[in-house]
Each structure stands twice: as C-alpha cells, then as structure tokens.
C-alpha cells in the first residue's frame, strides 16, 4: 500500500512496466490503468521472456479497451 503520493499501490500478480530503477525502488506504470509511481523492487519479479512480455502488452491493451482507461 502506498504511503506517499508518488508511490504506486500494487496487488499480487499486478503487471507493471518499469520505467526507471533506482537503488531498491522502481518507478513504473501499472498496466491495468496506467497509474504511475514508485514501489519497492522487492515487490517485483522481472519478466525477461519476450513472448511473455508481448502477451502482457496485448493483455494491457485489452484491459484498457474494456475499462476505457
């Protein structure tokens, strides 16, 4: 849960595009709604498989279309 205005709240299995890495924190964009903010790096697992990344981008596009975000 975020404690500051610039922090990003995340749920388990939330997909985030990481835009910046700084020490123990990442700055990213939550895929389901485009919200941006900082979160602890320890809360994330990096996806490096190109197929998985493409599937996640397609999922993000569908979610944004379905939710009008």
MMTF fields as JSON, N, C-alpha, C and O atoms, coordinates in Angstrom:
{
  "mmtfVersion": "1.0.0",
  "mmtfProducer": "UNKNOWN",
  "numBonds": 275,
  "numAtoms": 276,
  "numGroups": 69,
  "numChains": 1,
  "numModels": 1,
  "chainsPerModel": [1],
  "groupsPerChain": [69],
  "chainIdList": ["A"],
  "bondAtomList": [4, 2, 8, 6, 12, 10, 16, 14, 20, 18, 24, 22, 28, 26, 32, 30, 36, 34, 40, 38, 44, 42, 48, 46, 52, 50, 56, 54, 60, 58, 64, 62, 68, 66, 72, 70, 76, 74, 80, 78, 84, 82, 88, 86, 92, 90, 96, 94, 100, 98, 104, 102, 108, 106, 112, 110, 116, 114, 120, 118, 124, 122, 128, 126, 132, 130, 136, 134, 140, 138, 144, 142, 148, 146, 152, 150, 156, 154, 160, 158, 164, 162, 168, 166, 172, 170, 176, 174, 180, 178, 184, 182, 188, 186, 192, 190, 196, 194, 200, 198, 204, 202, 208, 206, 212, 210, 216, 214, 220, 218, 224, 222, 228, 226, 232, 230, 236, 234, 240, 238, 244, 242, 248, 246, 252, 250, 256, 254, 260, 258, 264, 262, 268, 266, 272, 270],
  "bondOrderList": [1, 1, 1, 1, 1, 1, 1, 1, 1, 1, 1, 1, 1, 1, 1, 1, 1, 1, 1, 1, 1, 1, 1, 1, 1, 1, 1, 1, 1, 1, 1, 1, 1, 1, 1, 1, 1, 1, 1, 1, 1, 1, 1, 1, 1, 1, 1, 1, 1, 1, 1, 1, 1, 1, 1, 1, 1, 1, 1, 1, 1, 1, 1, 1, 1, 1, 1, 1],
  "groupList": [{"groupName": "UNK", "atomNameList": ["N", "CA", "C", "O"], "elementList": ["N", "C", "C", "O"], "formalChargeList": [0, 0, 0, 0], "bondAtomList": [1, 0, 2, 1, 3, 2], "bondOrderList": [1, 1, 2], "singleLetterCode": "X", "chemCompType": "L-PEPTIDE LINKING"}],
  "groupTypeList": [0, 0, 0, 0, 0, 0, 0, 0, 0, 0, 0, 0, 0, 0, 0, 0, 0, 0, 0, 0, 0, 0, 0, 0, 0, 0, 0, 0, 0, 0, 0, 0, 0, 0, 0, 0, 0, 0, 0, 0, 0, 0, 0, 0, 0, 0, 0, 0, 0, 0, 0, 0, 0, 0, 0, 0, 0, 0, 0, 0, 0, 0, 0, 0, 0, 0, 0, 0, 0],
  "groupIdList": [1, 2, 3, 4, 5, 6, 7, 8, 9, 10, 11, 12, 13, 14, 15, 16, 17, 18, 19, 20, 21, 22, 23, 24, 25, 26, 27, 28, 29, 30, 31, 32, 33, 34, 35, 36, 37, 38, 39, 40, 41, 42, 43, 44, 45, 46, 47, 48, 49, 50, 51, 52, 53, 54, 55, 56, 57, 58, 59, 60, 61, 62, 63, 64, 65, 66, 67, 68, 69],
  "secStructList": [7, 7, 7, 1, 6, 6, 5, 7, 7, 7, 7, 6, 6, 7, 7, 3, 3, 3, 3, 3, 3, 3, 6, 6, 3, 3, 3, 3, 3, 3, 6, 6, 6, 7, 7, 3, 3, 3, 3, 3, 4, 4, 4, 7, 7, 7, 7, 7, 7, 2, 2, 2, 2, 2, 2, 2, 2, 2, 2, 2, 2, 2, 2, 2, 2, 2, 2, 6, 7],
  "xCoordList": [0.84, 0.0, 0.886, 1.867, 0.532, 1.34, 1.234, 0.183, 2.351, 2.395, 2.56, 2.234, 3.065, 3.293, 2.538, 2.157, 2.326, 1.575, 2.242, 1.563, 3.581, 4.291, 4.525, 5.259, 3.913, 4.075, 2.915, 1.796, 3.201, 2.228, 1.766, 2.587, 0.473, -0.08, -0.168, -0.601, 0.241, 0.231, -0.494, -0.488, -1.119, -1.738, -0.89, -0.061, -1.102, -0.377, -0.691, -1.844, 0.33, 0.258, -0.045, -0.401, 0.091, -0.098, 1.033, 2.19, 0.697, 1.705, 2.062, 1.188, 3.373, 3.866, 4.986, 5.86, 4.955, 6.067, 7.034, 6.683, 8.239, 9.234, 9.876, 10.42, 9.81, 10.345, 11.711, 12.514, 11.964, 13.213, 13.547, 12.657, 14.843, 15.313, 16.26, 17.176, 16.033, 16.869, 17.035, 16.091, 18.245, 18.542, 17.536, 17.43, 16.804, 15.878, 14.447, 13.509, 14.278, 12.941, 12.864, 13.844, 11.675, 11.378, 10.292, 9.422, 10.36, 9.276, 8.607, 9.259, 7.291, 6.635, 5.207, 4.631, 4.651, 3.281, 2.472, 2.791, 1.42, 0.545, -0.207, -0.825, -0.159, -0.711, -2.232, -2.787, -2.906, -4.37, -5.007, -6.114, -4.321, -4.954, -4.015, -4.453, -2.735, -1.795, -1.286, -0.512, -1.705, -1.231, 0.276, 0.791, 0.987, 2.446, 2.884, 2.214, 4.026, 4.586, 5.731, 6.091, 6.299, 7.432, 6.93, 5.885, 7.684, 7.374, 8.671, 9.629, 8.717, 9.938, 10.272, 9.392, 11.519, 11.963, 11.706, 11.504, 11.715, 11.489, 10.07, 9.793, 9.176, 7.788, 7.598, 6.475, 8.686, 8.558, 9.441, 10.49, 8.988, 9.773, 9.843, 8.811, 11.057, 11.229, 10.895, 11.321, 10.126, 9.799, 10.744, 10.748, 11.543, 12.52, 12.193, 12.827, 11.231, 10.845, 10.089, 9.05, 10.599, 9.954, 8.495, 7.662, 8.18, 6.808, 5.893, 4.79, 6.341, 5.553, 5.349, 4.262, 6.389, 6.262, 5.23, 4.398, 5.272, 4.318, 2.895, 1.964, 2.721, 1.4, 0.879, -0.309, 1.756, 1.351, 0.964, 0.019, 1.672, 1.322, -0.05, -0.868, -0.298, -1.605, -2.71, -3.798, -2.425, -3.39, -3.679, -4.833, -2.642, -2.809, -3.721, -4.606, -3.51, -4.328, -5.796, -6.687, -6.045, -7.423, -8.054, -9.199, -7.309, -7.842, -8.182, -9.23, -7.302, -7.56, -8.771, -9.554, -8.925, -10.085, -11.375, -12.375, -11.341, -12.531, -12.938, -14.118, -11.955, -12.257, -12.227, -12.429, -11.978, -11.906, -10.88, -11.124, -9.741, -8.661, -7.618, -6.62],
  "yCoordList": [-1.185, 0.0, 1.249, 1.325, 2.214, 3.445, 4.261, 4.321, 4.887, 5.755, 7.213, 8.107, 7.46, 8.813, 8.979, 7.992, 10.218, 10.5, 9.96, 9.661, 9.831, 9.361, 7.857, 7.355, 7.131, 5.682, 4.975, 5.486, 3.797, 3.016, 1.829, 1.038, 1.7, 0.546, -0.638, -0.5, -1.794, -2.998, -4.136, -4.246, -4.981, -6.203, -7.374, -7.218, -8.538, -9.732, -9.997, -9.906, -10.322, -10.641, -9.425, -9.576, -8.229, -6.984, -6.854, -7.137, -6.43, -6.227, -4.748, -3.882, -4.475, -3.103, -2.983, -3.847, -1.91, -1.6, -0.731, 0.372, -1.225, -0.471, 0.56, 0.22, 1.824, 2.933, 3.385, 3.936, 3.144, 3.615, 2.733, 2.307, 2.462, 1.702, 2.589, 3.19, 2.667, 3.493, 2.813, 2.729, 2.328, 1.612, 0.491, -0.411, 0.534, -0.542, -0.243, -0.914, 0.77, 1.135, 1.192, 1.489, 0.9, 1.016, 2.068, 2.239, 2.776, 3.666, 2.999, 2.69, 2.772, 2.05, 2.477, 3.285, 1.89, 2.156, 0.875, -0.139, 0.93, -0.229, -0.459, 0.464, -1.684, -1.986, -1.897, -1.539, -2.206, -2.236, -0.867, -0.745, 0.183, 1.508, 2.665, 3.814, 2.383, 3.419, 4.284, 5.213, 3.998, 4.755, 4.563, 3.464, 5.651, 5.581, 5.928, 6.685, 5.361, 5.684, 4.764, 3.856, 5.027, 4.25, 3.081, 3.171, 1.979, 0.824, 0.079, 0.18, -0.675, -1.403, -2.469, -3.207, -2.543, -3.556, -4.962, -5.895, -5.11, -6.432, -6.941, -8.122, -6.073, -6.458, -6.921, -7.205, -6.999, -7.304, -8.472, -8.732, -9.162, -10.188, -9.796, -9.631, -9.646, -9.201, -10.315, -11.458, -9.962, -10.901, -10.602, -9.492, -11.592, -11.382, -12.159, -11.943, -13.043, -13.836, -12.944, -12.385, -12.803, -11.918, -12.287, -11.398, -13.568, -13.997, -13.585, -13.089, -13.787, -13.391, -11.884, -11.409, -11.126, -9.663, -9.236, -8.374, -9.821, -9.47, -9.836, -9.068, -10.991, -11.391, -10.391, -10.068, -9.905, -8.932, -7.597, -6.953, -7.179, -5.934, -6.076, -5.159, -7.2, -7.437, -7.448, -6.915, -8.052, -8.083, -6.658, -6.312, -5.836, -4.452, -3.703, -2.961, -3.892, -3.21, -3.619, -2.774, -4.921, -5.394, -4.808, -4.358, -4.811, -4.277, -2.801, -2.358, -2.044, -0.609, -0.35, 0.563, -1.158, -1.019, -1.358, -0.65, -2.461, -2.924, -1.994, -1.892, -1.319, -0.463, 1.019, 1.864, 1.343, 2.728, 3.562, 4.733, 2.971, 3.696, 4.099, 4.72],
  "zCoordList": [0.0, 0.0, 0.0, 0.74, -0.828, -0.891, 0.392, 1.029, 0.751, 1.925, 1.535, 2.316, 0.332, -0.177, -1.494, -2.123, -1.906, -3.132, -4.389, -5.371, -4.366, -5.56, -5.571, -6.422, -4.639, -4.576, -5.265, -5.311, -5.796, -6.55, -5.721, -5.256, -5.533, -4.836, -5.78, -6.924, -5.301, -6.132, -5.434, -4.208, -6.251, -5.768, -6.253, -7.149, -5.661, -6.09, -7.563, -7.984, -8.333, -9.769, -10.638, -11.807, -10.088, -10.849, -11.87, -11.56, -13.076, -14.11, -14.181, -14.224, -14.192, -14.19, -15.214, -15.294, -15.995, -16.896, -16.1, -15.682, -15.893, -15.13, -16.043, -17.094, -15.637, -16.413, -15.904, -16.657, -14.615, -14.006, -12.807, -12.071, -12.619, -11.463, -10.677, -11.24, -9.374, -8.52, -7.167, -6.381, -6.906, -5.663, -5.447, -6.278, -4.353, -4.009, -4.454, -4.022, -5.323, -5.777, -7.297, -7.981, -7.799, -9.221, -9.402, -8.547, -10.543, -10.936, -12.116, -13.113, -12.008, -13.082, -13.324, -12.595, -14.397, -14.817, -14.687, -15.308, -13.874, -13.688, -14.991, -15.522, -15.509, -16.824, -16.87, -17.909, -15.798, -15.858, -15.972, -16.496, -15.485, -15.517, -15.852, -15.905, -16.078, -16.463, -15.318, -15.549, -14.087, -12.919, -12.774, -12.981, -12.414, -12.283, -10.868, -10.165, -10.458, -9.157, -8.796, -9.545, -7.617, -7.1, -6.261, -5.616, -6.276, -5.433, -5.133, -5.899, -4.018, -3.67, -4.716, -5.161, -5.098, -6.061, -5.534, -6.311, -4.229, -3.623, -3.869, -3.656, -4.312, -4.597, -6.036, -6.454, -6.793, -8.22, -8.638, -8.047, -9.666, -10.34, -11.803, -12.453, -12.328, -13.701, -14.684, -14.517, -15.71, -16.788, -17.946, -18.478, -18.336, -19.402, -20.675, -21.708, -20.614, -21.78, -22.767, -22.416, -24.005, -24.986, -25.276, -25.453, -25.327, -25.589, -24.443, -24.675, -23.217, -22.054, -22.034, -21.705, -22.384, -22.414, -23.453, -23.175, -24.635, -25.685, -25.271, -25.514, -24.653, -24.166, -23.138, -23.132, -22.275, -21.266, -21.896, -21.441, -22.925, -23.613, -24.276, -24.207, -24.905, -25.528, -24.475, -24.698, -23.343, -22.232, -21.758, -21.504, -21.638, -21.206, -22.174, -21.747, -23.462, -24.462, -24.336, -24.414, -24.14, -23.975, -22.721, -22.754, -21.609, -20.355, -20.479, -20.009, -21.107, -21.266, -22.14, -21.876, -23.184, -24.066, -23.333, -23.451, -22.566, -21.857, -20.719, -20.384, -20.127, -18.987, -19.335, -18.463, -20.604, -21.072, -20.318, -20.026, -20.004, -19.302, -20.299, -19.932]
}
